[in-house]
């Protein structure tokens, strides 16, 4: 299911609930609490936990199609997590009922239609290949996903294997094979399939994150942590990539957080002068940031086009930000600044993780453009930063 679709759905349902509660001031307290919990758990992808809350909502608001869809989605997700085949079938049947009811109530969604088709055993042909340009591989993938939705995991795995034999680059085949073995609690084979996904595309976060699930179920928390770190550093600007390490932190009672460094927000006036969003105070703790502003100004007016001759418009780059921070670090040392934040920046720089800090803790759209190239050549530094600074000892 596409992440952006689920995000839009959550927002839409939140608006519906807000309007409902505004018009019904005396609404039962239980319904209000169920609504808050259901949306929170759905947004966190804790679908099975959200089911009892959605049951309360559906009973109170039976004519809300988005609610029906979200309830059905929770049910179908849980059907993949239970080991009892009969229970899985019951959950799938209930999910199908919710999807069909959502459609009957006017819910127009390709995702809803696709789930109805799959659960009915009659998948509709896609207008374009969803998985592979190889027609036979595409056929095996569609059949495999249909079987997976029906909890027929062994048959689904055979189809995913056939699809990969025909097209070894189908990332989803490796993920779905791993998910099938995870549903069977076959952790060893799940690991092998997720590793196939990582090998197909090491620059996508999903296989790293999914591979952490079997490890968490086995309480192999250290191994799971490493997978979740890889997911996060691989696609740090994908909101899904941090979910795994967040769940790990909850399970292990670990604390997560980037180092607190108050870097001034900067804009440039018409003459290219760097202007801090909040005026700097004239004291020893803030004075080194003047060197930061000066370095940013030089980059805006001179160095960017020299450093990036193929780019036609200025952007804030990783190289610029790191150079500006180093200018502030040098000024702080020279001025003997009492500001402890510069000591922290100095320490990260000496350990070789200052760039990683900027990319993961202080990115903007311009800096984010430099992440893929940095990841390609410096994955260990990104990993080191998360291990030593984000996971708080």
C-alpha positions as CSV (number, residue, x, y, z in Angstrom):
1,X,0.0,0.0,0.0
2,X,1.4,3.4,-0.9
3,X,2.6,5.4,2.1
4,X,1.4,8.7,0.7
5,X,-2.1,7.3,0.2
6,X,-2.3,6.2,3.9
7,X,-1.1,9.6,5.1
8,X,-3.7,11.4,3.0
9,X,-6.3,9.0,4.4
10,X,-5.4,9.6,8.0
11,X,-5.6,13.4,7.4
12,X,-9.0,13.0,5.7
13,X,-10.5,10.9,8.5
14,X,-9.1,13.3,11.1
15,X,-11.0,16.1,9.4
16,X,-14.2,13.9,9.3
17,X,-13.9,13.2,13.0
18,X,-13.2,16.8,13.9
19,X,-16.4,17.9,12.1
20,X,-18.4,15.1,13.7
21,X,-17.3,16.0,17.2
22,X,-17.8,19.7,16.6
23,X,-21.4,19.0,15.7
24,X,-21.9,16.6,18.5
25,X,-20.6,18.1,21.7
26,X,-22.1,15.4,23.9
27,X,-20.5,12.5,22.0
28,X,-19.7,9.5,24.1
29,X,-16.3,9.8,25.7
30,X,-15.4,6.3,24.7
31,X,-15.9,7.1,21.0
32,X,-13.6,10.2,21.3
33,X,-10.9,8.2,23.0
34,X,-11.2,5.4,20.5
35,X,-10.9,7.9,17.6
36,X,-7.7,9.4,19.0
37,X,-6.2,5.9,19.7
38,X,-7.2,4.5,16.3
39,X,-5.7,7.3,14.3
40,X,-2.5,7.3,16.4
41,X,-2.0,3.6,16.0
42,X,-2.8,3.6,12.3
43,X,-0.3,6.4,11.7
44,X,2.3,4.4,13.6
45,X,1.5,1.3,11.5
46,X,0.4,-0.6,14.6
47,X,-2.6,-1.9,12.7
48,X,-3.5,-4.9,14.8
49,X,-3.6,-2.8,18.0
50,X,-5.9,-0.4,16.2
51,X,-8.6,-3.0,15.5
52,X,-10.6,-2.8,18.8
53,X,-10.6,1.0,18.5
54,X,-11.9,0.9,14.9
55,X,-14.6,-1.5,16.0
56,X,-16.0,1.1,18.4
57,X,-15.8,3.8,15.7
58,X,-17.5,1.6,13.0
59,X,-20.3,0.8,15.3
60,X,-20.9,4.5,16.1
61,X,-20.2,5.8,12.5
62,X,-21.2,3.0,10.2
63,X,-21.6,5.2,7.1
64,X,-18.1,6.6,7.0
65,X,-16.4,4.8,4.1
66,X,-12.8,5.9,5.0
67,X,-13.3,4.4,8.4
68,X,-14.5,1.2,6.8
69,X,-11.4,1.0,4.6
70,X,-9.0,1.7,7.5
71,X,-10.7,-0.9,9.6
72,X,-10.4,-3.4,6.8
73,X,-6.8,-2.6,6.2
74,X,-6.1,-3.3,9.9
75,X,-7.8,-6.6,9.6
76,X,-6.0,-7.8,6.5
77,X,-2.7,-6.7,8.0
78,X,-3.4,-8.7,11.2
79,X,-4.3,-11.7,9.1
80,X,-0.7,-11.8,7.9
81,X,0.5,-11.8,11.5
82,X,-1.4,-14.7,13.0
83,X,-0.2,-18.3,12.8
84,X,-3.6,-19.9,12.9
85,X,-4.8,-20.4,9.3
86,X,-8.5,-20.4,10.2
87,X,-8.1,-17.2,12.1
88,X,-6.3,-15.6,9.2
89,X,-9.2,-16.6,6.8
90,X,-11.8,-15.1,9.2
91,X,-9.9,-11.9,9.4
92,X,-9.5,-11.8,5.6
93,X,-13.2,-12.3,5.1
94,X,-14.1,-9.6,7.6
95,X,-11.6,-7.3,5.8
96,X,-13.2,-8.0,2.4
97,X,-16.6,-7.1,3.9
98,X,-15.2,-3.8,5.1
99,X,-13.7,-2.9,1.7
100,X,-16.9,-3.8,-0.1
101,X,-18.9,-1.7,2.3
102,X,-16.5,1.2,1.8
103,X,-17.1,1.0,-1.9
104,X,-20.9,0.7,-1.5
105,X,-20.7,3.9,0.6
106,X,-19.0,5.7,-2.3
107,X,-15.3,5.3,-1.4
108,X,-13.5,5.6,-4.8
109,X,-10.0,4.3,-4.5
110,X,-7.8,2.1,-6.7
111,X,-6.3,0.7,-3.5
112,X,-9.7,-0.4,-2.2
113,X,-10.7,-1.8,-5.6
114,X,-7.4,-3.8,-5.8
115,X,-7.8,-5.3,-2.3
116,X,-11.4,-6.3,-3.1
117,X,-10.2,-8.0,-6.3
118,X,-7.3,-9.8,-4.6
119,X,-9.4,-11.0,-1.7
120,X,-12.1,-12.1,-4.0
121,X,-9.6,-14.2,-5.9
122,X,-10.2,-12.3,-9.1
123,X,-7.4,-9.7,-9.5
124,X,-8.1,-7.2,-12.2
125,X,-5.4,-6.8,-14.8
126,X,-3.2,-3.7,-14.3
127,X,-3.1,-1.0,-16.9
128,X,0.7,-1.1,-16.7
129,X,3.0,-3.7,-15.2
130,X,3.3,-3.3,-11.5
131,X,6.4,-5.4,-10.9
132,X,8.2,-6.3,-14.1
133,X,8.2,-5.7,-17.8
134,X,8.6,-9.5,-18.2
135,X,5.1,-10.6,-18.7
136,X,5.6,-14.1,-17.2
137,X,7.3,-12.6,-14.1
138,X,4.5,-10.1,-13.8
139,X,2.0,-12.9,-13.9
140,X,3.7,-14.9,-11.2
141,X,4.0,-11.8,-9.0
142,X,0.3,-10.9,-9.3
143,X,-0.7,-14.6,-8.6
144,X,1.8,-14.6,-5.7
145,X,0.4,-11.5,-4.1
146,X,-3.1,-12.8,-4.5
147,X,-2.1,-16.1,-2.8
148,X,-0.4,-14.1,-0.1
149,X,-3.5,-12.0,0.6
150,X,-5.4,-15.3,1.0
151,X,-2.8,-16.6,3.5
152,X,-1.6,-19.3,1.1
153,X,2.0,-18.6,1.9
154,X,3.7,-21.8,0.5
155,X,2.0,-21.3,-2.9
156,X,2.8,-17.6,-2.8
157,X,6.5,-18.3,-2.2
158,X,6.6,-20.6,-5.2
159,X,5.3,-17.8,-7.4
160,X,7.7,-15.2,-6.0
161,X,10.6,-17.6,-6.7
162,X,9.5,-18.1,-10.3
163,X,9.1,-14.4,-10.7
164,X,12.7,-13.8,-9.5
165,X,14.0,-16.5,-11.7
166,X,12.6,-14.7,-14.7
167,X,13.5,-11.2,-13.5
168,X,16.1,-11.2,-10.7
169,X,15.6,-7.4,-10.0
170,X,12.0,-7.6,-8.7
171,X,12.5,-6.0,-5.3
172,X,8.9,-6.6,-4.2
173,X,9.3,-10.4,-4.9
174,X,12.1,-10.6,-2.3
175,X,10.1,-8.5,0.2
176,X,6.9,-10.6,-0.3
177,X,8.9,-13.8,0.0
178,X,10.3,-12.6,3.3
179,X,6.9,-11.5,4.5
180,X,5.5,-15.0,3.6
181,X,8.1,-16.7,5.7
182,X,7.7,-14.2,8.5
183,X,3.9,-15.1,8.5
184,X,5.0,-18.7,8.8
185,X,7.4,-17.8,11.7
186,X,10.2,-19.3,9.6
187,X,12.8,-16.8,10.7
188,X,15.7,-18.3,8.9
189,X,14.2,-18.3,5.5
190,X,12.6,-14.9,6.1
191,X,16.1,-13.5,6.7
192,X,17.4,-15.1,3.4
193,X,14.7,-13.5,1.4
194,X,15.0,-10.1,2.9
195,X,18.8,-10.3,2.2
196,X,17.9,-11.0,-1.4
197,X,16.0,-7.7,-1.4
198,X,18.9,-5.8,0.1
199,X,21.2,-7.3,-2.6
200,X,18.8,-6.2,-5.3
201,X,18.7,-2.6,-4.1
202,X,20.9,-1.6,-1.1
203,X,19.8,2.0,-1.5
204,X,16.1,1.3,-0.5
205,X,15.2,1.2,3.1
206,X,12.3,-1.3,3.1
207,X,14.2,-4.6,3.1
208,X,16.4,-3.5,6.0
209,X,13.4,-2.4,8.0
210,X,11.3,-5.5,7.2
211,X,14.2,-7.8,8.1
212,X,14.2,-6.3,11.6
213,X,10.7,-7.7,12.3
214,X,11.8,-11.4,12.6
215,X,14.7,-10.4,14.7
216,X,12.5,-8.4,17.1
217,X,10.1,-11.4,17.3
218,X,13.1,-13.5,18.4
219,X,14.1,-10.8,20.8
220,X,17.4,-10.4,19.0
221,X,17.4,-6.7,19.7
222,X,21.0,-5.9,18.9
223,X,20.7,-7.4,15.5
224,X,17.4,-5.7,14.9
225,X,18.9,-2.3,15.9
226,X,21.6,-2.7,13.2
227,X,18.9,-3.3,10.5
228,X,16.9,-0.4,11.6
229,X,19.9,1.9,11.6
230,X,20.6,0.8,8.0
231,X,17.0,1.6,7.0
232,X,17.2,5.1,8.6
233,X,20.6,6.1,7.1
234,X,19.6,4.7,3.6
235,X,16.5,6.9,3.2
236,X,16.5,9.4,6.1
237,X,13.9,11.7,4.5
238,X,11.4,8.9,4.1
239,X,9.2,9.1,7.1
240,X,8.8,5.3,7.2
241,X,12.6,4.6,7.6
242,X,12.7,5.8,11.2
243,X,9.7,3.6,12.3
244,X,11.8,0.5,12.9
245,X,14.3,2.1,15.2
246,X,11.5,3.9,17.0
247,X,9.8,0.5,17.7
248,X,13.2,-0.9,18.8
249,X,13.7,2.0,21.2
250,X,10.2,1.4,22.7
251,X,10.9,-2.3,23.2
252,X,14.3,-1.7,24.7
253,X,13.5,1.5,26.6
254,X,16.3,3.3,24.7
255,X,16.3,7.0,24.1
256,X,16.8,8.5,20.7
257,X,17.6,12.0,19.8
258,X,20.0,14.2,17.7
259,X,22.6,16.3,19.6
260,X,21.2,19.7,20.4
261,X,23.0,22.4,18.4
262,X,21.2,25.7,17.7
263,X,22.5,26.6,14.3
264,X,21.2,29.9,13.1
265,X,18.5,29.9,10.4
266,X,19.8,32.0,7.5
267,X,18.2,33.8,4.6
268,X,19.9,36.1,2.1
269,X,18.8,39.6,1.2
270,X,18.7,41.1,-2.3
271,X,22.5,41.9,-2.1
272,X,23.3,38.3,-1.0
273,X,24.0,39.2,2.6
274,X,23.4,36.4,5.1
275,X,20.7,37.4,7.5
276,X,19.9,35.3,10.6
277,X,16.2,34.7,11.2
278,X,16.8,35.6,14.9
279,X,19.3,38.3,15.6
280,X,22.4,37.1,17.3
281,X,23.2,38.4,20.7
282,X,26.5,40.1,21.2
283,X,28.1,37.8,23.7
284,X,30.8,35.2,23.8
285,X,28.5,32.2,23.4
286,X,26.9,33.5,20.2
287,X,29.8,35.4,18.6
288,X,31.3,32.4,16.7
289,X,28.2,32.2,14.7
290,X,29.2,35.4,12.9
291,X,32.0,33.3,11.2
292,X,29.3,30.8,10.2
293,X,27.2,33.6,8.6
294,X,30.3,34.9,6.8
295,X,31.1,31.5,5.3
296,X,27.5,31.0,4.2
297,X,27.6,34.4,2.5
298,X,30.7,33.6,0.6
299,X,29.2,30.4,-0.6
300,X,26.0,32.1,-1.8
301,X,27.9,34.8,-3.7
302,X,31.0,33.1,-5.0
303,X,31.8,29.5,-4.1
304,X,28.6,27.6,-5.1
305,X,28.8,28.1,-8.8
306,X,32.6,27.3,-8.7
307,X,32.0,24.1,-6.8
308,X,28.9,23.0,-8.7
309,X,29.4,24.3,-12.2
310,X,26.7,22.0,-13.6
311,X,24.0,23.5,-11.4
312,X,22.3,26.7,-12.7
313,X,20.8,28.0,-9.4
314,X,22.2,28.3,-5.9
315,X,21.2,25.8,-3.3
316,X,22.3,25.2,0.3
317,X,24.7,22.3,0.0
318,X,26.3,19.8,2.4
319,X,29.7,21.1,1.5
320,X,28.7,24.7,2.3
321,X,27.1,23.8,5.7
322,X,30.0,21.8,6.9
323,X,32.5,24.5,5.8
324,X,30.4,27.1,7.6
325,X,30.2,25.0,10.8
326,X,34.0,24.5,10.7
327,X,34.4,28.3,10.4
328,X,32.3,28.7,13.6
329,X,34.3,25.9,15.3
330,X,37.6,27.7,14.5
331,X,36.2,31.0,15.7
332,X,34.9,29.5,19.0
333,X,38.4,28.0,19.6
334,X,40.1,31.3,18.9
335,X,37.7,33.3,21.0
336,X,37.6,30.6,23.8
337,X,33.8,30.6,23.6
338,X,32.1,29.2,26.7
339,X,29.4,27.7,24.4
340,X,29.5,23.9,24.9
341,X,27.8,23.3,21.6
342,X,31.0,24.2,19.8
343,X,32.8,21.5,21.8
344,X,30.2,19.0,20.6
345,X,30.6,20.1,17.0
346,X,34.4,19.9,17.4
347,X,34.1,16.3,18.8
348,X,31.9,15.2,15.9
349,X,34.2,16.8,13.4
350,X,37.3,15.1,14.9
351,X,35.4,11.7,14.7
352,X,34.6,12.3,11.1
353,X,30.8,12.4,11.5
354,X,30.1,16.1,11.1
355,X,28.7,15.6,7.6
356,X,26.5,12.8,8.9
357,X,25.2,15.0,11.6
358,X,24.2,17.7,9.0
359,X,22.6,15.2,6.7
360,X,20.6,13.4,9.3
361,X,19.9,16.1,11.9
362,X,20.0,19.4,10.0
363,X,18.9,18.8,6.4
364,X,17.0,21.1,4.2
365,X,16.0,20.4,0.6
366,X,19.3,21.6,-0.7
367,X,21.4,19.5,1.7
368,X,19.2,16.5,1.1
369,X,20.3,16.4,-2.6
370,X,23.8,15.5,-1.4
371,X,22.7,12.5,0.6
372,X,22.8,9.8,-2.2
373,X,26.4,10.5,-3.2
374,X,27.5,10.7,0.5
375,X,25.7,7.4,1.3
376,X,27.5,5.7,-1.7
377,X,30.9,6.5,-0.3
378,X,30.4,7.1,3.4
379,X,27.8,4.6,4.8
380,X,30.0,3.7,7.8
381,X,30.1,7.4,8.9
382,X,26.3,7.7,8.8
383,X,26.1,4.4,10.8
384,X,28.7,5.6,13.3
385,X,26.9,8.9,13.9
386,X,23.6,7.1,14.6
387,X,25.2,4.5,16.9
388,X,27.2,7.1,18.9
389,X,25.0,10.1,18.9
390,X,21.4,9.4,18.0
391,X,21.1,6.3,20.3
392,X,21.8,8.0,23.6
393,X,23.9,5.9,26.0
